[in-house]
Amino acid sequence: GLPPILVVSTTNDPATPYQAGVDLARQLGGTLVTFEGTQHTVALQGDSCIDDIVTRYLVDVTVPSPDTRC
């Protein structure tokens, strides 16, 4: 089958509303990770919580528990 889908959405993203990430994860049946912040791009930008999750996903194709927050 297909691998799990990981969606990271930022609460105060200036370019993409947080709800868009929530909706995307729901529509695709993916796992949502919420980042409490104000930037648009957060993956591999120095936040250890997000970076660890993204690295595990890219290397091992694993997703965290639903409703994970960083």
N, CA, C and O atoms as a Tinker XYZ file with bonds, in Angstrom:
   280  protein
     1  N      0.804000   -1.187000    0.000000    73     2
     2  CA     0.000000    0.000000    0.000000    64     1     3
     3  C      0.848000    1.252000    0.000000    63     2     4     5
     4  O      2.077000    1.201000   -0.052000    81     3
     5  N      0.183000    2.336000    0.058000    73     3     6
     6  CA     0.852000    3.632000    0.061000    64     5     7
     7  C      1.425000    3.937000    1.441000    63     6     8     9
     8  O      0.896000    3.469000    2.449000    81     7
     9  N      2.499000    4.717000    1.493000    73     7    10
    10  CA     3.061000    5.099000    2.790000    64     9    11
    11  C      2.143000    6.093000    3.495000    63    10    12    13
    12  O      1.297000    6.716000    2.853000    81    11
    13  N      2.303000    6.246000    4.813000    73    11    14
    14  CA     1.505000    7.234000    5.531000    64    13    15
    15  C      1.863000    8.643000    5.066000    63    14    16    17
    16  O      2.962000    8.888000    4.568000    81    15
    17  N      0.930000    9.547000    5.234000    73    15    18
    18  CA     1.121000   10.939000    4.835000    64    17    19
    19  C      1.334000   11.783000    6.082000    63    18    20    21
    20  O      0.607000   11.655000    7.068000    81    19
    21  N      2.343000   12.647000    6.023000    73    19    22
    22  CA     2.641000   13.571000    7.113000    64    21    23
    23  C      2.365000   14.987000    6.639000    63    22    24    25
    24  O      2.854000   15.401000    5.588000    81    23
    25  N      1.580000   15.732000    7.412000    73    23    26
    26  CA     1.301000   17.133000    7.128000    64    25    27
    27  C      1.744000   17.943000    8.336000    63    26    28    29
    28  O      1.345000   17.659000    9.466000    81    27
    29  N      2.577000   18.960000    8.092000    73    27    30
    30  CA     2.995000   19.881000    9.147000    64    29    31
    31  C      2.341000   21.219000    8.846000    63    30    32    33
    32  O      2.491000   21.752000    7.746000    81    31
    33  N      1.619000   21.761000    9.812000    73    31    34
    34  CA     0.953000   23.046000    9.625000    64    33    35
    35  C      1.289000   23.964000   10.795000    63    34    36    37
    36  O      1.299000   23.544000   11.951000    81    35
    37  N      1.563000   25.224000   10.471000    73    35    38
    38  CA     1.961000   26.218000   11.467000    64    37    39
    39  C      0.760000   27.070000   11.856000    63    38    40    41
    40  O     -0.009000   27.508000   11.000000    81    39
    41  N      0.609000   27.297000   13.153000    73    39    42
    42  CA    -0.581000   27.993000   13.658000    64    41    43
    43  C     -0.737000   29.412000   13.126000    63    42    44    45
    44  O     -1.862000   29.851000   12.886000    81    43
    45  N      0.342000   30.128000   12.938000    73    43    46
    46  CA     0.256000   31.516000   12.466000    64    45    47
    47  C      1.091000   31.729000   11.209000    63    46    48    49
    48  O      1.779000   32.740000   11.072000    81    47
    49  N      1.023000   30.769000   10.300000    73    47    50
    50  CA     1.750000   30.838000    9.033000    64    49    51
    51  C      1.251000   32.049000    8.242000    63    50    52    53
    52  O      0.046000   32.181000    8.026000    81    51
    53  N      2.157000   32.942000    7.804000    73    51    54
    54  CA     1.719000   34.132000    7.076000    64    53    55
    55  C      1.269000   33.838000    5.641000    63    54    56    57
    56  O      0.613000   34.678000    5.024000    81    55
    57  N      1.608000   32.665000    5.101000    73    55    58
    58  CA     1.277000   32.358000    3.708000    64    57    59
    59  C      0.152000   31.339000    3.557000    63    58    60    61
    60  O     -0.654000   31.435000    2.632000    81    59
    61  N      0.094000   30.365000    4.461000    73    59    62
    62  CA    -0.901000   29.296000    4.360000    64    61    63
    63  C     -1.663000   29.193000    5.674000    63    62    64    65
    64  O     -1.058000   28.915000    6.710000    81    63
    65  N     -2.957000   29.407000    5.659000    73    63    66
    66  CA    -3.722000   29.322000    6.910000    64    65    67
    67  C     -3.588000   27.945000    7.567000    63    66    68    69
    68  O     -3.557000   26.923000    6.882000    81    67
    69  N     -3.508000   27.930000    8.878000    73    67    70
    70  CA    -3.395000   26.687000    9.639000    64    69    71
    71  C     -4.506000   25.709000    9.261000    63    70    72    73
    72  O     -4.259000   24.513000    9.103000    81    71
    73  N     -5.718000   26.214000    9.118000    73    71    74
    74  CA    -6.859000   25.349000    8.809000    64    73    75
    75  C     -6.666000   24.614000    7.491000    63    74    76    77
    76  O     -7.193000   23.514000    7.320000    81    75
    77  N     -5.927000   25.193000    6.560000    73    75    78
    78  CA    -5.664000   24.513000    5.287000    64    77    79
    79  C     -4.874000   23.228000    5.522000    63    78    80    81
    80  O     -5.130000   22.217000    4.868000    81    79
    81  N     -3.923000   23.259000    6.445000    73    79    82
    82  CA    -3.167000   22.054000    6.788000    64    81    83
    83  C     -4.034000   21.020000    7.472000    63    82    84    85
    84  O     -3.923000   19.824000    7.203000    81    83
    85  N     -4.895000   21.486000    8.356000    73    83    86
    86  CA    -5.830000   20.593000    9.047000    64    85    87
    87  C     -6.721000   19.895000    8.019000    63    86    88    89
    88  O     -6.908000   18.679000    8.058000    81    87
    89  N     -7.259000   20.685000    7.108000    73    87    90
    90  CA    -8.146000   20.130000    6.078000    64    89    91
    91  C     -7.410000   19.157000    5.160000    63    90    92    93
    92  O     -7.951000   18.111000    4.803000    81    91
    93  N     -6.181000   19.497000    4.777000    73    91    94
    94  CA    -5.402000   18.624000    3.901000    64    93    95
    95  C     -5.141000   17.277000    4.562000    63    94    96    97
    96  O     -5.321000   16.232000    3.938000    81    95
    97  N     -4.721000   17.300000    5.815000    73    95    98
    98  CA    -4.462000   16.045000    6.531000    64    97    99
    99  C     -5.730000   15.192000    6.598000    63    98   100   101
   100  O     -5.684000   13.978000    6.402000    81    99
   101  N     -6.847000   15.834000    6.873000    73    99   102
   102  CA    -8.116000   15.103000    6.957000    64   101   103
   103  C     -8.500000   14.522000    5.597000    63   102   104   105
   104  O     -8.878000   13.354000    5.505000    81   103
   105  N     -8.405000   15.329000    4.546000    73   103   106
   106  CA    -8.798000   14.878000    3.206000    64   105   107
   107  C     -7.929000   13.731000    2.698000    63   106   108   109
   108  O     -8.413000   12.844000    1.995000    81   107
   109  N     -6.648000   13.751000    3.054000    73   107   110
   110  CA    -5.722000   12.719000    2.581000    64   109   111
   111  C     -5.608000   11.533000    3.529000    63   110   112   113
   112  O     -4.950000   10.540000    3.218000    81   111
   113  N     -6.256000   11.643000    4.691000    73   111   114
   114  CA    -6.134000   10.584000    5.687000    64   113   115
   115  C     -4.754000   10.552000    6.309000    63   114   116   117
   116  O     -4.269000    9.497000    6.717000    81   115
   117  N     -4.119000   11.720000    6.380000    73   115   118
   118  CA    -2.759000   11.817000    6.901000    64   117   119
   119  C     -2.707000   12.172000    8.370000    63   118   120   121
   120  O     -3.731000   12.364000    9.026000    81   119
   121  N     -1.489000   12.254000    8.866000    73   119   122
   122  CA    -1.235000   12.639000   10.250000    64   121   123
   123  C     -0.835000   14.103000   10.280000    63   122   124   125
   124  O      0.079000   14.514000    9.565000    81   123
   125  N     -1.511000   14.890000   11.102000    73   123   126
   126  CA    -1.222000   16.313000   11.247000    64   125   127
   127  C     -0.279000   16.541000   12.411000    63   126   128   129
   128  O     -0.491000   16.024000   13.507000    81   127
   129  N      0.771000   17.324000   12.164000    73   127   130
   130  CA     1.636000   17.832000   13.223000    64   129   131
   131  C      1.453000   19.341000   13.231000    63   130   132   133
   132  O      1.623000   19.998000   12.204000    81   131
   133  N      1.109000   19.886000   14.381000    73   131   134
   134  CA     0.905000   21.319000   14.528000    64   133   135
   135  C      2.162000   21.958000   15.086000    63   134   136   137
   136  O      2.693000   21.520000   16.107000    81   135
   137  N      2.637000   22.998000   14.411000    73   135   138
   138  CA     3.772000   23.776000   14.896000    64   137   139
   139  C      3.257000   25.116000   15.385000    63   138   140   141
   140  O      2.617000   25.854000   14.636000    81   139
   141  N      3.534000   25.427000   16.631000    73   139   142
   142  CA     3.141000   26.713000   17.213000    64   141   143
   143  C      4.187000   27.744000   16.805000    63   142   144   145
   144  O      5.278000   27.780000   17.374000    81   143
   145  N      3.864000   28.573000   15.828000    73   143   146
   146  CA     4.843000   29.548000   15.367000    64   145   147
   147  C      4.273000   30.496000   14.340000    63   146   148   149
   148  O      3.067000   30.531000   14.097000    81   147
   149  N      5.171000   31.272000   13.736000    73   147   150
   150  CA     4.754000   32.311000   12.798000    64   149   151
   151  C      5.437000   32.214000   11.437000    63   150   152   153
   152  O      5.184000   33.047000   10.567000    81   151
   153  N      6.290000   31.223000   11.235000    73   151   154
   154  CA     6.975000   31.139000    9.948000    64   153   155
   155  C      6.247000   30.195000    8.997000    63   154   156   157
   156  O      5.421000   29.381000    9.410000    81   155
   157  N      6.578000   30.328000    7.708000    73   155   158
   158  CA     5.928000   29.493000    6.693000    64   157   159
   159  C      6.606000   28.130000    6.577000    63   158   160   161
   160  O      5.929000   27.103000    6.533000    81   159
   161  N      7.915000   28.115000    6.528000    73   159   162
   162  CA     8.653000   26.864000    6.367000    64   161   163
   163  C      9.283000   26.477000    7.692000    63   162   164   165
   164  O     10.058000   27.251000    8.255000    81   163
   165  N      8.965000   25.289000    8.201000    73   163   166
   166  CA     9.514000   24.881000    9.499000    64   165   167
   167  C     10.333000   23.604000    9.432000    63   166   168   169
   168  O     11.154000   23.363000   10.318000    81   167
   169  N     10.140000   22.780000    8.416000    73   167   170
   170  CA    10.867000   21.510000    8.341000    64   169   171
   171  C     12.352000   21.753000    8.117000    63   170   172   173
   172  O     12.753000   22.490000    7.216000    81   171
   173  N     13.160000   21.112000    8.961000    73   171   174
   174  CA    14.615000   21.174000    8.867000    64   173   175
   175  C     15.143000   22.612000    8.914000    63   174   176   177
   176  O     16.072000   22.977000    8.194000    81   175
   177  N     14.526000   23.409000    9.781000    73   175   178
   178  CA    14.928000   24.799000    9.966000    64   177   179
   179  C     15.476000   25.062000   11.363000    63   178   180   181
   180  O     15.665000   26.218000   11.742000    81   179
   181  N     15.733000   24.006000   12.137000    73   179   182
   182  CA    16.369000   24.197000   13.433000    64   181   183
   183  C     15.514000   23.910000   14.651000    63   182   184   185
   184  O     16.023000   23.938000   15.772000    81   183
   185  N     14.222000   23.633000   14.466000    73   183   186
   186  CA    13.383000   23.264000   15.609000    64   185   187
   187  C     13.500000   21.751000   15.799000    63   186   188   189
   188  O     13.078000   20.979000   14.938000    81   187
   189  N     14.073000   21.331000   16.927000    73   187   190
   190  CA    14.359000   19.903000   17.117000    64   189   191
   191  C     13.102000   19.038000   17.115000    63   190   192   193
   192  O     13.141000   17.902000   16.644000    81   191
   193  N     12.006000   19.548000   17.624000    73   191   194
   194  CA    10.758000   18.773000   17.650000    64   193   195
   195  C     10.307000   18.442000   16.220000    63   194   196   197
   196  O     10.067000   17.279000   15.895000    81   195
   197  N     10.195000   19.454000   15.384000    73   195   198
   198  CA     9.771000   19.254000   13.994000    64   197   199
   199  C     10.830000   18.488000   13.214000    63   198   200   201
   200  O     10.508000   17.563000   12.469000    81   199
   201  N     12.092000   18.874000   13.384000    73   199   202
   202  CA    13.169000   18.220000   12.632000    64   201   203
   203  C     13.234000   16.726000   12.921000    63   202   204   205
   204  O     13.447000   15.932000   12.004000    81   203
   205  N     13.055000   16.332000   14.175000    73   203   206
   206  CA    13.067000   14.908000   14.528000    64   205   207
   207  C     11.919000   14.164000   13.849000    63   206   208   209
   208  O     12.105000   13.062000   13.334000    81   207
   209  N     10.739000   14.769000   13.850000    73   207   210
   210  CA     9.565000   14.145000   13.231000    64   209   211
   211  C      9.764000   13.999000   11.725000    63   210   212   213
   212  O      9.506000   12.936000   11.162000    81   211
   213  N     10.220000   15.062000   11.079000    73   211   214
   214  CA    10.417000   15.035000    9.627000    64   213   215
   215  C     11.525000   14.049000    9.254000    63   214   216   217
   216  O     11.393000   13.315000    8.274000    81   215
   217  N     12.601000   14.026000   10.014000    73   215   218
   218  CA    13.696000   13.091000    9.734000    64   217   219
   219  C     13.236000   11.647000    9.869000    63   218   220   221
   220  O     13.552000   10.814000    9.021000    81   219
   221  N     12.488000   11.343000   10.935000    73   219   222
   222  CA    11.965000    9.974000   11.101000    64   221   223
   223  C     11.049000    9.599000    9.943000    63   222   224   225
   224  O     11.058000    8.460000    9.474000    81   223
   225  N     10.258000   10.571000    9.485000    73   223   226
   226  CA     9.362000   10.305000    8.360000    64   225   227
   227  C     10.163000   10.021000    7.083000    63   226   228   229
   228  O      9.882000    9.054000    6.375000    81   227
   229  N     11.148000   10.856000    6.793000    73   227   230
   230  CA    11.925000   10.695000    5.563000    64   229   231
   231  C     12.811000    9.452000    5.578000    63   230   232   233
   232  O     13.010000    8.823000    4.538000    81   231
   233  N     13.342000    9.094000    6.739000    73   231   234
   234  CA    14.255000    7.954000    6.830000    64   233   235
   235  C     13.510000    6.637000    7.037000    63   234   236   237
   236  O     13.807000    5.638000    6.382000    81   235
   237  N     12.541000    6.644000    7.956000    73   235   238
   238  CA    11.863000    5.403000    8.350000    64   237   239
   239  C     10.409000    5.304000    7.896000    63   238   240   241
   240  O      9.766000    4.277000    8.109000    81   239
   241  N      9.885000    6.358000    7.273000    73   239   242
   242  CA     8.487000    6.442000    6.845000    64   241   243
   243  C      7.553000    6.155000    8.019000    63   242   244   245
   244  O      6.614000    5.367000    7.909000    81   243
   245  N      7.833000    6.811000    9.140000    73   243   246
   246  CA     6.956000    6.699000   10.306000    64   245   247
   247  C      6.386000    8.069000   10.625000    63   246   248   249
   248  O      7.020000    9.095000   10.378000    81   247
   249  N      5.190000    8.072000   11.174000    73   247   250
   250  CA     4.542000    9.319000   11.573000    64   249   251
   251  C      4.311000    9.292000   13.084000    63   250   252   253
   252  O      4.205000    8.220000   13.679000    81   251
   253  N      4.234000   10.470000   13.701000    73   251   254
   254  CA     3.991000   10.519000   15.140000    64   253   255
   255  C      2.528000   10.263000   15.471000    63   254   256   257
   256  O      1.706000   10.042000   14.583000    81   255
   257  N      2.223000   10.294000   16.741000    73   255   258
   258  CA     0.835000   10.157000   17.195000    64   257   259
   259  C     -0.011000   11.281000   16.610000    63   258   260   261
   260  O      0.481000   12.392000   16.408000    81   259
   261  N     -1.283000   10.996000   16.337000    73   259   262
   262  CA    -2.176000   12.052000   15.855000    64   261   263
   263  C     -2.205000   13.224000   16.840000    63   262   264   265
   264  O     -2.085000   13.039000   18.050000    81   263
   265  N     -2.364000   14.404000   16.309000    73   263   266
   266  CA    -2.477000   15.635000   17.100000    64   265   267
   267  C     -1.195000   15.995000   17.840000    63   266   268   269
   268  O     -1.249000   16.629000   18.894000    81   267
   269  N     -0.040000   15.598000   17.300000    73   267   270
   270  CA     1.241000   15.999000   17.878000    64   269   271
   271  C      1.433000   17.494000   17.682000    63   270   272   273
   272  O      1.125000   18.037000   16.622000    81   271
   273  N      1.949000   18.156000   18.721000    73   271   274
   274  CA     2.209000   19.596000   18.663000    64   273   275
   275  C      3.662000   19.864000   19.015000    63   274   276   277
   276  O      4.242000   19.200000   19.873000    81   275
   277  N      4.234000   20.839000   18.344000    73   275   278
   278  CA     5.602000   21.265000   18.630000    64   277   279
   279  C      5.614000   22.765000   18.894000    63   278   280
   280  O      6.672000   23.337000   19.158000    81   279
